[in-house]
Amino acid sequence: MKSKSPVRRLFDNRIFWVVISLLASLSIWFYVTSADASDFRQTFRNVRVELVGEDTLRSTRNLVVTDRDVSSVTVTISGPRRIVNPMDSDDLVAQVDVSKLTTAAYTSLKYDIVYPSGISERELTVERKSPEYVTFNVSLLTSKEVPVRGGFEGKPADGYTAESPVFEPTLITVTGPEAYLKNVDRAWVTFGKDMEVSSTYTTDVGFTLQDSSGEACSTEYLSCSQDTVRATLPIRAIKNVPLTVNLIYGSGANENNTIVTVKPSYLTLTGDSAILSGMNQIVLGTVDLTDFTTTFSDEYSIPLDNSLKNLTGLSTAEVAIEIVGLETKPYRVTNITYTNGPEDSQVEINSESVEVRIRGTEEQLNQIHAENITLVADLSDYRESVGSYMVPVRVRVDGFTDVGAVGDYTISLEIRKAETA
């Protein structure tokens, strides 16, 4: 049997390999610890700038920071590799403390780098900052009230109309720096896009701030007294309602020979549908057809419920009436009498005759004679009276039912107490 060489025996010795492994581990450990402790430099770009103390500035001094020149910075940091190397820009913050500012001014402040939690600032050095300062405006806060205006972007359904939108509140208070506030002219609201509505529509909606030309204003650095407003579009029903007059027929005038013309013939009204649904006509007044011969015209005020709106815009109407196919003829009437005379009194009629105009067809008027006509005074209201009176009379045409007098007539009479024996 051959014996192993000394070298061979050494490589086969387990203790030898344990010693070798231990020496290798120690070498690696010394290398790593030496590298971690060495000074390491790294540049971080786009480090976020953060302002602190803005709430204190606003609440105690009524100031606000605006127009900051940069939102991020670049910094170079040195320190142990084990600390610096794992960090990136998102782990750092460039922090500016504005809480100690006291007046409105254009100013610049240095910033401090804030590191992630658990990292010791004493082991790190900020070698370079770019830029070194953050520059901004410190502005005084002011407030301004602007009106709420806007429009409906849908449409009323057929048979309905919309009134002007109503907004609650009517004013919005806008607060911010004067430079950003001065162009704000109104709070503009749009609502109801592509909607078709047949009843009053209400919704809560946001708004945009606009200048006097209708251009949107930047809302940066501005705050409003509220974020939404209540917008209401009042919807009213629309209806064409005819205008008419009540007629008292007589003296031959009836619905077949009477022509009534009203201008305008109707009004276009808008209002509550419950009111309009029951309104089929508007009566301007009453005309007694025995008060005129063949034609009549007059102007009437149009009576309207205060809750309705007159879209036609007219407050009066012209009424013209014509009685066709009839004529009038005067008669000197001497048949004059009375009824319901007072008891224990004497009545003496002073009027010997009265000229009366009778209306009828030509054929009827040719058949009538004065002897057919009687004037009758009703003395029911004079039973306790004594003296001379002008008393209205009723005209009776005996034997003719479709004719009659036009106009009013009176007679003179005297009432005396009867003499006692």
Order of alpha helices (4+ residues) and beta strands (2+ residues): alpha-alpha-beta-alpha-beta-beta-alpha-beta-beta-beta-beta-beta-beta-beta-beta-beta-alpha-beta-beta-beta-beta-beta-beta-beta-beta-beta-alpha-beta-beta-beta-beta-beta-beta-beta-beta-alpha-beta-beta-beta-beta
